[in-house]
């Protein structure tokens, strides 16, 4: 580190305290990478930021010395989005974990970036049990704000779309340390009720991966917690039944949530570390379905309608079983309790002995889901990986999630090379069906570059130059 960098570190210690500036080898290594195939890169320091004034001062200091900044909370994304590819400082925002407000009347929460889904769930259960937030299929320590800002999803996304759609407004620290508020909060109204009718600047910070500013507060929509609810599972023994249910059920307006998982997921849940073959007697896909209603009568009607729908599939000759509720399923197989409620850790993905986990996760049109899925299965099996798939309809069936997951041996160059080649081919194939990677890693941006509209690219570059003229905000992401 040069003399300028050492002087900046001294000033940094004055801002956040010496105990909050970590430069030991073990910490730097821990913040240098993730579980994916993306190459590790060491930061110069890890900075634990605990308050907005600290965050503003740190950003201003970095801007003065042109030191790259990488915001991070849990670091559990599968796009390498918090790897410090240009060195600099990783900003550990886990200490900015205040739930500023839970507003039951207007159904909105104001939170800092370090607030986790586990923390949010506990707070709602204690103080606002009539409200809930969508929980993703990811670890409890995941940041709520990060999932919103990266247009991730949760278990209310069938009805309400990606969590980026739920953001009513932001408080953002810009690259010069100044503060910006978006949405109705820009006028200082007491309740950040939405982004309209003001010009929508919130979108300048959604899916941009921290390259346009660092969010210090986020207003997110909450939803009613209906008194009658149940999670059940439906097992299907052929793809035709699974694909048909995925496309048809959202239009029946019965479900609060619906997600499909392919057979390798079940095998890993049952302890098979690398499942490569499926017994024909085993389900090919299983769906978890969430039913909810405000009254018992409506709940019973929805439950009956779901059973009638499955019966129609059976009459058409498709191999599918009637719904089974979680308590009954867990009595048969206790390990399935890991899918009973979200958020959940899914240890069979995160704690396996091989160390590597990656995905090509995409959003795309429902009308092309079947073709895209079949094409992806052919590719991933050709590379020697089981077809581990997560599929779900979004926003009432307006679009779908199609995600191919690979568990691999991270310390094996051969495995890493094979994963990279497989993911590149998957991305190109799925894009041909209209499916676009979300939480977009830089390697995917490289594939998109020659295909992007020139006017889009020009404006994106102009906005980056305007909002981050010194190129210090999470460089290496969305580089065009």
C-alpha positions, 0 to 999 in steps of 0.5 A: 500500500502506498503512502497516500493509502496509508494516510487515508487509512489513518484518517479512516480510523479517526472516522470509524475507530481503529477497531472498525478498520480491519487489515489482518490477512484472515479478514481480508481473505474472508472478504475477498471472494464468495462461493462462486466461480468468480476470481477472488481479489483482496481488499486493502481494508474492511471497514465496519460502518455503523451510522449514516454520518460515518458512511458519508465521511468514509465515502467522501474520504474515498472519493478524495483519494479515489479509493474503490468502495464495495458495499457488503452485508452478508455476501451471499449473492451468487454473482460475485457482486461484492468481490473487490476486483479493484482492491480498495475498501469493503464497507461492511454494513452489517452494523447499520441494522436499525429498523427505523419504522414499522408503519402498520396503517400504511404498510411500510417499513423503513430500514437500514441496509444491515437489516436481515430477513431473520431480524425483520421476521422477528420484529414483525412477529413481536410488534406488527403480527398483522403484517409480513414481508416476502422472504426469499429462498436464501439464508436468514442473514441475507439483507432485506435492502440488498435483495430489494436493490438487486430485484430479487424475489420472495415468497410474495412475488407470485402476487407482487413481483420482484422486491424492487417493485416494493421499494417506495423510496431510498436515502442514498449516499452519493459518490461525493458523500452527499445525501439524496432522497427519492420517492415521496420522501424527496418532499419530506412527507411523513410516510414514504407511500410510493415512488409516483407521482414524482419523477422516479429516481429510485430506479437509478439505484435498482439493479445497479449493484452499488455503482451509482450510490450506497443506500443508507435507508430503504422504504419497503412495502409490507403486506397483510398477514392473513389469518388462514394460511397453509403450505403444502407440496405437490409431487409431479412425476413428469415434466409435462405436469410440472410445466403445465401447473407452473403456467396454469396455476397463477391464472387461477388466483388461488395461491399466495406463492408457488415454487418448483424444485427439480429432483436433485434438490430433494436428493441433496436434502436427503443427504446425496451430495452429488445426485446424478441419476433419478429413479423413475419412481421418484418425483421429477419436480415438487412444488411448494404452494402457499394458500392464504385467505382472510376467512375460513370459508374462503380458505376452504374454497381455495383448498378445494379448488386446488385439489380439483385442479390437480384432479383435472391433471390426473384425469388428463393422464399426467402423473401428479399427486394430490397436495400434502400439507407440511405437518404430514410431510414432515412426519414422513420425512423430518428433513423436509422441515427445512422447506416448511418456512422461509427464510431458511438456510438450505444447508445442503446447498451452503454447507456441502463439502465441495465449497462451490455454489453458482447459478444462472438465474433468469427472469423471462416470459412464461410463454417460453418457459418450457422451451427455455427449461428443456434447452437448459436441461440439455446443456447442464446435463451435457456438462455433467451437472444434475439439472438442479432447477428452481422455477416460479411464476412471478406477478400473477404469471406475467413472467417467470423465474428459471434458475439453474444451480450448480454445486461444484468443487471450488478448489478444482481448476477443472471444475471451475473451468467446466462451471464457467463454460456451462454457465456461459452456454446456459446464458446464451441459450436462455437469452435466446428464449428471452430469459435475462440473468438477474443480479447480473454478474460482470461475466454476464454483462460481457455477453450482453455488451454486443447485444445491448441497444446502443442508446441504452449503453450510451445513457448507462455510461453517461449516468455512471459518469455523472453519478460516480465521476471518479469511478470508485463505487463498486467498480467492476460491475456493469462495466460497458 
